[in-house]
């Protein structure tokens, strides 16, 4: 029988060794890239935050450009100036009240936590139930939780030192977005540059839709909680409403974290006030989830809830508060990139027609 395989064994071995060496280099390159990303993780997170803010500034600037006929740069400058004036006005009129309420709230929370424990002691079955829940979930005692919360708030305050750098980078990015965009696209091979440009458009649209919806939800939650707590008669309603609005930025966990101090403060007054407070918080969340959220988030990337929770915990564990802040938009961006590059171009073997970006769906 004639052997039809004419390839010499030496050539086959050489080809195999080449593939092994190439695979080794790829693995080493990926490891080096991961190590570099980890070493520069703070810089990368700050850069991503700056990109998010730059997209927001540019989007509002484009609205002014279309409505008022201003140049794009001057429109961004006007947006920054208006935001600076608004921040200065808020600092002048609201900062003293907020600072006073925040100081009193921090002093009152340990006392409220102690009152909560005493009320549990008055009802043995509640105390037993709380003990089982806290031990099963490894929850700290309320007084310890307040200490943890204080350390978290201190960490957030320390992180504000980076806010100036992020804001400055965002302003420069918003003033000259095409400069950085062209530089990025030129790093891509020529045959893929049209697709890269289209992908950047879709990523920008994803960030804009997510951030716009998030700001609306945060404003709604903050205003409704502050007004509701004030109507019920809960002390420190303004700062508790502001806290609820800010923590709404964190999906799933934010509403729970903001509810704890509000209920503890209300419980320090009396049980009826605490029940009214709980009802208010649940009602506001129901209106948000069932009425407002489907409207404002209808054009966003569909993020599976379990995946988002896992990413939130992972980013929080690896990167702290900054990781939690960027987890949702980063996951949305990664999902778009995976869908457009890996699924559509690699697995399905083709790209979408130019100009189509895929219809986004509602976000969790």
Secondary structure in CASP SS format (residue, H / E / C, confidence):
PFRMAT SS
TARGET T0000
AUTHOR 0000-0000-0000
METHOD secondary structure of the structure
MODEL  1
X C 1.00
X C 1.00
X C 1.00
X C 1.00
X C 1.00
X C 1.00
X C 1.00
X C 1.00
X H 1.00
X H 1.00
X H 1.00
X H 1.00
X H 1.00
X H 1.00
X H 1.00
X H 1.00
X H 1.00
X H 1.00
X H 1.00
X H 1.00
X H 1.00
X H 1.00
X H 1.00
X H 1.00
X H 1.00
X H 1.00
X H 1.00
X H 1.00
X H 1.00
X H 1.00
X H 1.00
X H 1.00
X H 1.00
X H 1.00
X H 1.00
X H 1.00
X H 1.00
X H 1.00
X H 1.00
X C 1.00
X H 1.00
X H 1.00
X H 1.00
X H 1.00
X H 1.00
X H 1.00
X H 1.00
X H 1.00
X H 1.00
X H 1.00
X H 1.00
X H 1.00
X H 1.00
X H 1.00
X H 1.00
X H 1.00
X H 1.00
X H 1.00
X H 1.00
X H 1.00
X H 1.00
X H 1.00
X H 1.00
X H 1.00
X H 1.00
X H 1.00
X H 1.00
X H 1.00
X C 1.00
X C 1.00
X C 1.00
X H 1.00
X H 1.00
X H 1.00
X H 1.00
X H 1.00
X H 1.00
X H 1.00
X H 1.00
X H 1.00
X H 1.00
X H 1.00
X H 1.00
X H 1.00
X H 1.00
X H 1.00
X H 1.00
X H 1.00
X H 1.00
X H 1.00
X H 1.00
X H 1.00
X H 1.00
X C 1.00
X H 1.00
X H 1.00
X H 1.00
X H 1.00
X H 1.00
X H 1.00
X H 1.00
X H 1.00
X H 1.00
X H 1.00
X H 1.00
X H 1.00
X H 1.00
X H 1.00
X H 1.00
X H 1.00
X H 1.00
X H 1.00
X H 1.00
X H 1.00
X H 1.00
X H 1.00
X H 1.00
X H 1.00
X H 1.00
X H 1.00
X H 1.00
X H 1.00
X C 1.00
X H 1.00
X H 1.00
X H 1.00
X H 1.00
X H 1.00
X H 1.00
X H 1.00
X H 1.00
X H 1.00
X H 1.00
X H 1.00
X H 1.00
X H 1.00
X C 1.00
X C 1.00
X C 1.00
X C 1.00
X C 1.00
X H 1.00
X H 1.00
X H 1.00
X H 1.00
X H 1.00
X H 1.00
X H 1.00
X H 1.00
X H 1.00
X H 1.00
X H 1.00
X H 1.00
X H 1.00
X H 1.00
X H 1.00
X H 1.00
X H 1.00
X H 1.00
X H 1.00
X H 1.00
X H 1.00
X H 1.00
X H 1.00
X H 1.00
X H 1.00
X H 1.00
X H 1.00
X H 1.00
X H 1.00
X H 1.00
X H 1.00
X H 1.00
X H 1.00
X H 1.00
X C 1.00
X H 1.00
X H 1.00
X H 1.00
X H 1.00
X H 1.00
X H 1.00
X H 1.00
X H 1.00
X H 1.00
X H 1.00
X C 1.00
X C 1.00
X C 1.00
X H 1.00
X H 1.00
X H 1.00
X H 1.00
X H 1.00
X H 1.00
X H 1.00
X H 1.00
X H 1.00
X H 1.00
X H 1.00
X H 1.00
X H 1.00
X H 1.00
X H 1.00
X H 1.00
X H 1.00
X H 1.00
X H 1.00
X H 1.00
X H 1.00
X H 1.00
X H 1.00
X H 1.00
X H 1.00
X H 1.00
X H 1.00
X H 1.00
X H 1.00
X H 1.00
X H 1.00
X H 1.00
X H 1.00
X H 1.00
X H 1.00
X H 1.00
X H 1.00
X H 1.00
X H 1.00
X H 1.00
X H 1.00
X H 1.00
X H 1.00
X C 1.00
X C 1.00
X C 1.00
X C 1.00
X H 1.00
X H 1.00
X H 1.00
X H 1.00
X H 1.00
X H 1.00
X H 1.00
X H 1.00
X H 1.00
X H 1.00
X H 1.00
X C 1.00
X C 1.00
X C 1.00
X C 1.00
X C 1.00
X H 1.00
X H 1.00
X H 1.00
X H 1.00
X H 1.00
X H 1.00
X H 1.00
X H 1.00
X H 1.00
X H 1.00
X H 1.00
X H 1.00
X H 1.00
X H 1.00
X H 1.00
X H 1.00
X H 1.00
X C 1.00
X H 1.00
X H 1.00
X H 1.00
X H 1.00
X H 1.00
X H 1.00
X H 1.00
X H 1.00
X H 1.00
X H 1.00
X H 1.00
X H 1.00
X H 1.00
X H 1.00
X H 1.00
X H 1.00
X H 1.00
X H 1.00
X H 1.00
X H 1.00
X H 1.00
X H 1.00
X H 1.00
X H 1.00
X H 1.00
X H 1.00
X C 1.00
X C 1.00
X C 1.00
X C 1.00
X C 1.00
X C 1.00
X C 1.00
X C 1.00
X H 1.00
X H 1.00
X H 1.00
X H 1.00
X H 1.00
X H 1.00
X H 1.00
X H 1.00
X H 1.00
X H 1.00
X H 1.00
X H 1.00
X H 1.00
X H 1.00
X H 1.00
X C 1.00
X H 1.00
X H 1.00
X H 1.00
X H 1.00
X H 1.00
X H 1.00
X H 1.00
X H 1.00
X H 1.00
X H 1.00
X H 1.00
X H 1.00
X H 1.00
X H 1.00
X H 1.00
X H 1.00
X H 1.00
X H 1.00
X H 1.00
X H 1.00
X H 1.00
X H 1.00
X H 1.00
X H 1.00
X H 1.00
X H 1.00
X H 1.00
X C 1.00
X C 1.00
X C 1.00
X C 1.00
X C 1.00
X C 1.00
X C 1.00
X C 1.00
X C 1.00
X C 1.00
X C 1.00
X C 1.00
X C 1.00
X C 1.00
X C 1.00
X C 1.00
X C 1.00
END
